[in-house]
Structure formats: C-alpha cells, structure tokens
C-alpha cells in the first residue's frame, strides 16, 4: 500500500480541542506534520494517513502525554467513519454491522485494516486491527485505533459493552492499570496481535432501533454538504444523492427529509424546474460510474456498491442502458 494513502479528516475529530486542553498549540504541531490546521479544525475532506499518524505521535511527544492516543480515542466513536457508519446502522445485528464496516472500511481509508475471527474459543470472538506495514508504527496510534474500536462496539452494542480482554503487540511504559481502567478489561502486552476479545453472544445481539441515530447522522451530512452550496434545488438534490448513494439510504424519502420537504412536494418543486428525483438519481449514477470506471484497479463490485446498487448485475444492466455496453467495455472506452 503506498504511503501517500489518504484517510478521512474525521479521524482527528477532537484533536484540536484535546491538544489545546493539554496546553499545546494544535496549529504548530499540525504544521510540523505538513497538515493544514484549518482543514483539521473543520474536519474537511481527507488528509495523508501517514501525516495523521505522525500528528498523533508528535502531540504525544510535544505535550509529554504518553496516553495521548487513548485520550483522543475517548471522544471518538462509530460516527467518525461517516458514510460507513450509516451503512452499519442499517444492519440487523452487531456482528452484521461489524461485517459491513470491515467490507467498506476502505471508504474511510484504504490503509485501515480490521478483521473478525468468530469462535476462536467457544463463545469468544476476536476483533483484530492490523496496522499497514507501509505506515509508521507507533504505540500511541495503535492504542488510539483499539480505543476507537472499543467505542465503535459501544455504539453498536450499547454503553455497557466491555471486552473480555484486550491484546497489544507492544510493551508500554504506562502502568498496566491505566489500560485496565480505560478498557475495563484485562489487558495483555507483547501479543501477536492488536485486538479485542469479545463475547460471541454480543455479535448476535440485535441493534437498537437505529432510525433516530441514522436520521441524525444523515441530517448532519446534509447540513455539511449544503452549507457551502446555496444553489438551486436540483443541484442540492444532486449533491445529496452523490454523498448518500453509498450509505444505502439514498431515496426520495431520505432526500426530501434532509431538505425539509414532503416527498410529493419535492417532486412538484423539481418538476417546476423540468426535473425529477429519478432523473437526477440516474444522471448522477451515470456520471459517477464513469469516474469510478476510470480507476482501473477498482473492482466492479465496489463500483456497484458505491453507486448504491445491492448487486453487480443491476449495475451492469444500468451500464448497458447508459452506454450500450458492459462496465468492462466502458472501462476500455474510457482508457482509449
């Protein structure tokens, strides 16, 4: 994996405030790591994953705060994953939600690696985090990753979730009790993996009805998407579709709700502009399909998912309708 891989800036959610609370200058530390302080402060777009890792380690050193990674993780949870969180919240169980996160974590960062091993022992399963070998490997960032993983499980299974054990691949200068207090579980060092050991029954536990949390999450996306785009209604609908397609919740009801319309009212307003929700959805998918197909290493199944299709065959039929050829044939045309 190339070391210039990117990660969502939301990975540093709370970083600015934490550094300031510890008496440091986030602006200075971020600039030393070749990061735009304003982008981090506003959580805009994506940043270099290598620089993000260095920012966490640099803060730990500059502030003489050896548990900076854990402190940063304390304020982060499922929602830093953005659209991946929205997909997870549509799952039927905690285990299904974790599977969906694993399958789509590359949307958050191509270097984020998470795996689940069910029943490593009777009634016990492992959630494992694998640091990418091409990136710097620091204790602080590994602690941060496992701390966020614990909080993701709390988001899915409830605030009472506790791992049965925590495994770290490193030795730590911090007292072991510090980790026990954080994770509220036994913690073991110099292990072969960085992981949480969990009760397998938790994975079968149904999610709490996610409709309210999902609604709030989508509402937040809509606010962020539209804040800098006070354009006409058709363009706003297009922007929302483009950003919500991959969540699996891109439909007339969802879009109209984010814009403050009833579905029939939104259709009527679009009709006045000579548009319809269905035509905007189709044209947006067609435009994005070409964008994704130009990425020659992107699997077709991933493109189908990013376009909001549950099956690759549905994408293939749409491609034939748009371009008169299969996705692979269209990819070849775009490469010529």
N, C-alpha and C positions, 0 to 999 in steps of 0.2 A: 504494500500500500504506500503511495507516495506521501512524503512528509508534508506536502502542501495541502493535504486534505482539509476540508472545512468542517465546521460544526456550528450549530445554531448559537447565536449570541446569548440566548436564554440560558445556556449552560453556566453563565456567570451571573445569573439572577441573584441579587442580594450582595454581590461582590463589592460594589461601590460603597454601600452603606456599612458593610462589615469592616472594610479597611478604614473608613472614617471613624467608626466606633472604637477601633483599636488604636487610634491616634495617628494613622498613616495618611498618605496622600495617594488616593487611587489614580489620579491623573499622572503623577510622576511614575508610579510603578507600571502602569499600563503602557506608557510611552517607552519605558525601558524594554518592554516586551514587544515593541513595534505594533501596538494596538491603538486604535483610535479611541480615546477615552469617551468621547461623546457617543460613539456607537455602542460601547459597553454600557454606559449610563442609561441610554434609551433602549437597550436590548434590540438594536436594529440589525436585521439581516444575519449574515454569517461572518465568522472570523476564522483565522487559521487555528486548527486544533492544536498544533504544536505551540503556538503563541498562548493559547488559552491555558494549556498545561503549565507553561513557564510562568504565566501570571499568577497562578495559584501558588507555585513553589516560591516565586520571588516575594510574594506577600508574606508567606510564612517566615522567610529568612529576614526580610526587612523589618518586620514587626516583632521578630523573636517570638513567634506564636506557633509552636510545633504542632498544634492541633488545628491549624487554620482550615485544613480540608474538611474536618468534621464540623467545625463551626459553620462553614459555608454550606455544607450539606443539610445542616439543621433547618435552614429556611427554604429548602427546595423539595419538590415532590414530583408526582406524575406530570403536573402541568407544565414543567419546563420542556417537555417533549413536544409541545404544540399539537399539530395535527395527529401525531401518533397517539397522544392522549385521547383525542376524540374517538379514534378507532378503537382503542382499548375499552372505552366506556360503553361501547355497543356490544361487548362480549357477554356471554351467558354465565361465565364463572371466572373466578380469579385465575385459574390455570389457563383458560382460553384467552383471557386478557393478556397474560404474560406471553403466550404464544404469538399473539398479534403484535405485541411490542417487539419481540425478537424478529419477526418476519419483516417489520417495517422500520427498524431502528436506523437503517441506513438513510432514511429520510431526515433524521436528526443529525447524523454524522456517519459517513462511510467507514470510519475507524472505530465506531462504538460496537463492541462485541459482547453479546450476552447469550448465554445458553441455559437450558434447563435439563437436568437429568432426574427423571422421575424414579422413585423407589430405589435409590442407591442402597438403602437398607429398608427392611419392612416398615412402611409408614413414614419414611423420610425421603425428601427430595432435595436436590441441590440447585440453587440459582448461582451461576458462575459468571464472573466478569473477567474477560481476557483483555489485558492491555495490548494494543497494537505494537508489535516489535519495532516498527519504524519510528515510533514516537518516544520522547523522553519518558523514563520510568522513575517516578518519584513516589516516595511513601505517601506524601500529602495528597497527591491526586488519586492514588489507589484508595486511600481512606475516604476521600470525597465520593468516589464512584460507588463504593459499597454503602456508604451512608445514604446516598440518594436512592440506591436500590432498596434499602430498608424503608425509606419513606414512600417509595412507589408502592411497595407491598402494603403499607398502611393506608394509602389512598384507595387501594383495591379491596383489601380485606378488613379495613376498619382500624381505628386508632389503637385498639387493644392488641394488634399483631405484635408478636415477639418471635424472632428467630430462635430455633433450638440451639444453634451455635453459629459462630462467625469465624471464618478462616482467612488469614492473611499470609501472603507469601514472604513477608519481610519480618525483620526484628524491629522493635520500636524502642526509642529512648523514653517514651512516656510510660507511666505506671500502668500495669495491666488493668487495674481497677477503673482507670479513666475510660477504657473501652467498654468494660462491663457496665459502667454507669450509662454510657451512651446507648449501647445496643440492648441493655437489659437481658443479656445472654452471655454464656461462656464464650470467651474469645481465645483463639489459638493462633500462634505465630509460627513462622518458618514452615508453613504448609505448602503443598504442591499447587494450591490454587487460592484465588481470592473469591470467596463465596459465602452465601448464606445457606444454612441448613434449615429447612422448614418442615413442618408437619404436613404430610401429603394431603390430609383431610382439608387443609386450608385451600388447596388448589381446586378442590371440588366445590368449594363454597360459592353459592351464587353471589353475584354483585348486588349491592344495594341498588334499588331502582335508580338508574343513572340519569333520568330525564332532566332533573333540575340542574345537576352538575354539568351535564352536556350542554344544556341551554345556556348556562352562564359562560361556559368555555367558548361556545360559538359566538355568543354576544360579544365577548372580549375580542375575538378575531375580527368580527365585523367592524367594531369600533376602530381597531388599529388599521384595518385595510382601507376604510373610508375616510379616515381623519385627514389624509393628505390628498384626497381625490374628490373634492366637492364638484363632481361632474354631473352630467345629465343622467337620468335614471337608468337608461340602457347600459351605460358604461359602468355604473355602480353594480348592477346585476352581474355584468361580465366579470368584474373584479372579484366579487364574492364567489362566483362559480369557480373561477380559476384557483382560488385559495381553499375552497372547501371540497373540491372534487375528491381528493384523496382521503377525506375523512369518512366517506361512505354516507354522509348526511347532506348531500347536495341535491335538494329537491325544491319544488315550488314552495312548499310549506315552510321549509327552513329559511330559504332566501327571503321570502316575504316577511317572515317574522323578524329577521335581522334588520329589515328596512322599515319596520313599523307599519306594514300593510297587511290586510287580509289577502289571501291568495287571489280571490276574484278581483279585488281592487288593483293589485299589482298587474295582473294580466290586462285589465282595462287600461291602466296607465301606459303600459308598454305598447298596447295596440294603438294608442293615440300617437305613438312615435313610429308606427309601422313595424313594430317588433312583437315578439312573443318570447316567453321564457324558454320554450322548447327550441326555438331557432337560435337563441343566444347560447344555450347549452350546447347545441350541436356544433355551432361555428367555433366556440371556444375549444371544444374537444378536438375538432379538426386542426385548429391552429397549434394546439399543444402537441398533438400527435406528431406533426412534422418536427417540432422542436425536439421531442424525445427520440424520434427515429434517427435524427442526425447523430445522436450519441450511439455510435456503432457497437459499443460494449454493453449497452443497456438491454437486458433480456426483455423479450416481448411481453412476458407475463408481468413484469414490473411496470411496463408502459400501460398495459391494460388496467392495472390496479391504480396507477396514478391518474388515469382518466376516469376513474370511478366505475369501471366495469368489473363485475364479480368473476367473469370468465374470459379467457383469452379469445374464445370463439366469437363472443359478442363484439370484441374489438376488431377481429378480423372481418366480420360482416360489415361493420361501420366503415372500415378502411376501404373495402370494395365499393361501398356506396359513395364515399367521398372522392376516391382517386381512381376507381375502376381497376384496382389491383390489390394484391395481398400486402400485408405490412412489410414483409421481406422485400417484395418487389419495389414498394415505395421507398424503402431504405436505400436500395440500389439506385433508384432515380435521383434521390437527394444527394447521393455521393458523386454523381457524374458531373 
